[in-house]
Each structure stands twice: as structure tokens, then as C-alpha cells.
Amino acid sequence: MNGTNVVFDTCAVIKLLNQQYDLTALGIDIETSRFLTSVIVRMELLSKRGLSINEERDIEEFLNDVVVAPLDDIIEQKAVKIRRTTSLKLPDSIVAATSIVLDAILLTDDEQLLDLSWQGFRAQSIF
């Protein structure tokens, strides 16, 4: 996937930091792809109870290397539509909307997100 926008959901970040999968093995060109995540993912990562100093450092380093997309009006409106018409919870709806608006592939292992059928939405399993 050359020059692709890639959005990470929370589980994809955690499992990447734990070296449970490899981006190049997924066909993602790490030199030309643009890596992003949602402000919701940032909040979920940093608000984990019992976060160790090392975990927090690793998360902060990851977040410094990606673009953290803010929750703007366009993403908000899309997330509301997704939430109203699917069984996704609001945070997952926001992450899905973020990937749609940014024309990105969402990396996840969340079955609900992988099964989401929505115009413009693309998801890829990390496994």
C-alpha cells in the first residue's frame, strides 16, 4: 500500500507497541504511508488505569510519530450518522468516521469494525 493513509484504532496501537504484528507484513509501505489516529484513540491510550512509566513513554513516542486527527465538525457529523444506524459504540463510530473523512484504511482487530459496511470505509485486520 504505497502512499496510503493509515488510521490506527486503540487495539492496533497497543498490539503494535507489543510487537504482536508488523506493518510491512500487512503490505504497508512504512516509507510512503501517512500514519494517523483519532483524538479518541489518544485519550483511550493515555487514560488506561495502571499505565506504567514505560508504557506511557512508548505511547507518547508513538503519538509523536503519527498525526492525531482532532474531532472536527465533519468527523462529528459522520460519527453521529454511523452511531445512529449501527451497533457501534460512540468511540468506535468516531474512529470509523475519522478513517472515512481522512480517506484512510483503519487498522484493527475489532470484529465490529471489520464487519462495518459504510460508504468510504475501509478496514484491515492486523492479523
Secondary structure as a PSIPRED ss2 file (coil, helix, strand):
# PSIPRED VFORMAT (PSIPRED V4.0)

   1 M C   1.000  0.000  0.000
   2 N C   1.000  0.000  0.000
   3 G C   1.000  0.000  0.000
   4 T C   1.000  0.000  0.000
   5 N E   0.000  0.000  1.000
   6 V E   0.000  0.000  1.000
   7 V E   0.000  0.000  1.000
   8 F E   0.000  0.000  1.000
   9 D C   1.000  0.000  0.000
  10 T H   0.000  1.000  0.000
  11 C H   0.000  1.000  0.000
  12 A H   0.000  1.000  0.000
  13 V H   0.000  1.000  0.000
  14 I H   0.000  1.000  0.000
  15 K H   0.000  1.000  0.000
  16 L H   0.000  1.000  0.000
  17 L H   0.000  1.000  0.000
  18 N C   1.000  0.000  0.000
  19 Q C   1.000  0.000  0.000
  20 Q C   1.000  0.000  0.000
  21 Y C   1.000  0.000  0.000
  22 D C   1.000  0.000  0.000
  23 L C   1.000  0.000  0.000
  24 T H   0.000  1.000  0.000
  25 A H   0.000  1.000  0.000
  26 L H   0.000  1.000  0.000
  27 G C   1.000  0.000  0.000
  28 I C   1.000  0.000  0.000
  29 D C   1.000  0.000  0.000
  30 I C   1.000  0.000  0.000
  31 E C   1.000  0.000  0.000
  32 T C   1.000  0.000  0.000
  33 S C   1.000  0.000  0.000
  34 R E   0.000  0.000  1.000
  35 F E   0.000  0.000  1.000
  36 L E   0.000  0.000  1.000
  37 T E   0.000  0.000  1.000
  38 S E   0.000  0.000  1.000
  39 V H   0.000  1.000  0.000
  40 I H   0.000  1.000  0.000
  41 V H   0.000  1.000  0.000
  42 R H   0.000  1.000  0.000
  43 M H   0.000  1.000  0.000
  44 E H   0.000  1.000  0.000
  45 L H   0.000  1.000  0.000
  46 L H   0.000  1.000  0.000
  47 S C   1.000  0.000  0.000
  48 K C   1.000  0.000  0.000
  49 R C   1.000  0.000  0.000
  50 G C   1.000  0.000  0.000
  51 L C   1.000  0.000  0.000
  52 S C   1.000  0.000  0.000
  53 I H   0.000  1.000  0.000
  54 N H   0.000  1.000  0.000
  55 E H   0.000  1.000  0.000
  56 E H   0.000  1.000  0.000
  57 R H   0.000  1.000  0.000
  58 D H   0.000  1.000  0.000
  59 I H   0.000  1.000  0.000
  60 E H   0.000  1.000  0.000
  61 E H   0.000  1.000  0.000
  62 F H   0.000  1.000  0.000
  63 L H   0.000  1.000  0.000
  64 N H   0.000  1.000  0.000
  65 D H   0.000  1.000  0.000
  66 V C   1.000  0.000  0.000
  67 V E   0.000  0.000  1.000
  68 V E   0.000  0.000  1.000
  69 A E   0.000  0.000  1.000
  70 P C   1.000  0.000  0.000
  71 L C   1.000  0.000  0.000
  72 D C   1.000  0.000  0.000
  73 D H   0.000  1.000  0.000
  74 I H   0.000  1.000  0.000
  75 I H   0.000  1.000  0.000
  76 E H   0.000  1.000  0.000
  77 Q H   0.000  1.000  0.000
  78 K H   0.000  1.000  0.000
  79 A H   0.000  1.000  0.000
  80 V H   0.000  1.000  0.000
  81 K H   0.000  1.000  0.000
  82 I H   0.000  1.000  0.000
  83 R H   0.000  1.000  0.000
  84 R H   0.000  1.000  0.000
  85 T H   0.000  1.000  0.000
  86 T C   1.000  0.000  0.000
  87 S C   1.000  0.000  0.000
  88 L C   1.000  0.000  0.000
  89 K C   1.000  0.000  0.000
  90 L H   0.000  1.000  0.000
  91 P H   0.000  1.000  0.000
  92 D H   0.000  1.000  0.000
  93 S H   0.000  1.000  0.000
  94 I H   0.000  1.000  0.000
  95 V H   0.000  1.000  0.000
  96 A H   0.000  1.000  0.000
  97 A H   0.000  1.000  0.000
  98 T H   0.000  1.000  0.000
  99 S H   0.000  1.000  0.000
 100 I H   0.000  1.000  0.000
 101 V H   0.000  1.000  0.000
 102 L C   1.000  0.000  0.000
 103 D C   1.000  0.000  0.000
 104 A C   1.000  0.000  0.000
 105 I E   0.000  0.000  1.000
 106 L E   0.000  0.000  1.000
 107 L E   0.000  0.000  1.000
 108 T E   0.000  0.000  1.000
 109 D C   1.000  0.000  0.000
 110 D C   1.000  0.000  0.000
 111 E H   0.000  1.000  0.000
 112 Q H   0.000  1.000  0.000
 113 L H   0.000  1.000  0.000
 114 L H   0.000  1.000  0.000
 115 D C   1.000  0.000  0.000
 116 L C   1.000  0.000  0.000
 117 S C   1.000  0.000  0.000
 118 W C   1.000  0.000  0.000
 119 Q C   1.000  0.000  0.000
 120 G C   1.000  0.000  0.000
 121 F C   1.000  0.000  0.000
 122 R E   0.000  0.000  1.000
 123 A E   0.000  0.000  1.000
 124 Q E   0.000  0.000  1.000
 125 S E   0.000  0.000  1.000
 126 I C   1.000  0.000  0.000
 127 F C   1.000  0.000  0.000
